[in-house]
Amino acid sequence: MDLKHILTTLNISQKESAEIISFFELDLLDFLRKHHILKDAPKVLPGENLISVANALKLTTPPIGRTTLHNWTKAGKITAYKVGRRVFYSKHSLLTFLTSVEKKPPKVYR
């Protein structure tokens, strides 16, 4: 049984559930860093909202794919936080980057 299911069963609101899950993710990152399981990862500020890849893709307009998100991470434009095989992004950092990116006008073919 996963944490989201448990919180839903306890009739906890979706907003409160998101806060609780974010809290556990931050604690997990700190634990993994402390025990040298997670190496060379940047520090996450307390209260910084981490989101999954799927949620990061939902934030973009127009929608982007996983490949674009991966390429931006590889190029150092945004920072990914890895925990085992899972990848998280800082919601604030991602939104800041997305607003700073210049939008190209669509190509017009004549």
Kinemage of the C-alpha trace (Angstrom):
@kinemage 1
@onewidth
@group {chain A} dominant
@subgroup {mainchain}
@vectorlist {calphas} color= white
{ca met a 1} P 0.000 0.000 0.000
{ca asp a 2} L 1.489 3.390 -0.942
{ca leu a 3} L 1.415 6.620 1.055
{ca lys a 4} L -1.143 8.340 -1.215
{ca his a 5} L -3.591 5.465 -0.721
{ca ile a 6} L -3.140 5.561 3.059
{ca leu a 7} L -3.735 9.320 3.188
{ca thr a 8} L -6.855 8.987 1.004
{ca thr a 9} L -8.189 6.257 3.294
{ca leu a 10} L -7.702 8.591 6.277
{ca asn a 11} L -9.811 11.273 4.516
{ca ile a 12} L -6.925 13.744 4.337
{ca ser a 13} L -7.397 16.466 1.723
{ca gln a 14} L -5.395 16.385 -1.496
{ca lys a 15} L -3.533 19.607 -0.557
{ca glu a 16} L -2.559 18.253 2.864
{ca ser a 17} L -1.551 14.937 1.282
{ca ala a 18} L 0.778 16.743 -1.120
{ca glu a 19} L 2.384 18.609 1.787
{ca ile a 20} L 2.845 15.400 3.790
{ca ile a 21} L 4.352 13.559 0.811
{ca ser a 22} L 6.687 16.498 0.096
{ca phe a 23} L 7.788 16.444 3.750
{ca phe a 24} L 8.622 12.717 3.566
{ca glu a 25} L 10.515 13.188 0.284
{ca leu a 26} L 12.693 15.906 1.851
{ca asp a 27} L 13.393 13.737 4.905
{ca leu a 28} L 14.261 10.807 2.648
{ca leu a 29} L 16.705 12.929 0.632
{ca asp a 30} L 18.396 14.154 3.819
{ca phe a 31} L 18.654 10.576 5.158
{ca leu a 32} L 20.151 9.272 1.914
{ca arg a 33} L 22.668 12.122 1.811
{ca lys a 34} L 23.632 11.634 5.466
{ca his a 35} L 24.332 7.933 4.967
{ca his a 36} L 26.234 8.540 1.710
{ca ile a 37} L 23.687 6.658 -0.361
{ca leu a 38} L 22.924 9.769 -2.386
{ca lys a 39} L 26.208 11.372 -3.419
{ca asp a 40} L 27.013 14.669 -5.140
{ca ala a 41} L 23.415 15.844 -5.044
{ca pro a 42} L 22.695 19.516 -4.482
{ca lys a 43} L 21.088 20.493 -1.195
{ca val a 44} L 17.346 20.934 -1.211
{ca leu a 45} L 16.088 23.951 0.673
{ca pro a 46} L 13.598 23.190 3.461
{ca gly a 47} L 10.058 23.554 2.224
{ca glu a 48} L 11.106 23.328 -1.412
{ca asn a 49} L 8.408 21.464 -3.287
{ca leu a 50} L 9.799 18.477 -5.179
{ca ile a 51} L 7.769 17.063 -8.037
{ca ser a 52} L 8.022 13.898 -10.087
{ca val a 53} L 8.883 13.813 -13.781
{ca ala a 54} L 5.231 13.238 -14.688
{ca asn a 55} L 4.161 16.304 -12.702
{ca ala a 56} L 7.010 18.359 -14.153
{ca leu a 57} L 5.798 17.541 -17.661
{ca lys a 58} L 2.284 18.685 -16.744
{ca leu a 59} L 3.611 22.135 -15.749
{ca thr a 60} L 4.866 23.015 -19.210
{ca thr a 61} L 2.818 24.833 -21.825
{ca pro a 62} L 3.021 23.781 -24.592
{ca pro a 63} L 3.683 20.255 -23.347
{ca ile a 64} L 7.201 18.872 -23.614
{ca gly a 65} L 8.371 15.272 -23.572
{ca arg a 66} L 10.580 13.350 -21.193
{ca thr a 67} L 13.431 13.611 -23.685
{ca thr a 68} L 13.378 17.416 -23.584
{ca leu a 69} L 13.307 17.421 -19.784
{ca his a 70} L 16.212 14.954 -19.717
{ca asn a 71} L 18.202 17.052 -22.219
{ca trp a 72} L 17.669 20.210 -20.153
{ca thr a 73} L 18.882 18.333 -17.077
{ca lys a 74} L 21.916 16.949 -18.909
{ca ala a 75} L 22.784 20.430 -20.212
{ca gly a 76} L 22.676 21.812 -16.656
{ca lys a 77} L 19.721 24.102 -17.295
{ca ile a 78} L 17.667 22.484 -14.522
{ca thr a 79} L 18.644 20.294 -11.582
{ca ala a 80} L 17.322 16.798 -11.016
{ca tyr a 81} L 17.323 15.079 -7.640
{ca lys a 82} L 17.714 11.298 -7.897
{ca val a 83} L 16.597 8.904 -5.222
{ca gly a 84} L 17.380 5.398 -6.359
{ca arg a 85} L 15.759 5.161 -9.775
{ca arg a 86} L 13.265 7.974 -9.172
{ca val a 87} L 13.911 11.529 -10.369
{ca phe a 88} L 12.473 14.695 -8.838
{ca tyr a 89} L 12.619 18.360 -9.803
{ca ser a 90} L 12.221 21.485 -7.725
{ca lys a 91} L 8.910 23.052 -8.738
{ca his a 92} L 10.219 26.567 -8.105
{ca ser a 93} L 13.426 26.024 -10.117
{ca leu a 94} L 11.532 24.469 -13.010
{ca leu a 95} L 8.991 27.305 -13.158
{ca thr a 96} L 11.793 29.883 -12.982
{ca phe a 97} L 13.587 28.205 -15.880
{ca leu a 98} L 10.413 27.879 -17.947
{ca thr a 99} L 9.622 31.567 -17.599
{ca ser a 100} L 13.172 32.545 -18.566
{ca val a 101} L 13.223 30.483 -21.764
{ca glu a 102} L 12.542 32.536 -24.852
{ca lys a 103} L 9.658 31.190 -26.831
{ca lys a 104} L 10.402 30.831 -30.515
{ca pro a 105} L 7.734 31.949 -32.950
{ca pro a 106} L 6.330 29.130 -35.069
{ca lys a 107} L 7.933 28.613 -38.463
{ca val a 108} L 5.891 29.844 -41.379
{ca tyr a 109} L 6.288 27.930 -44.605
{ca arg a 110} L 5.287 29.650 -47.841
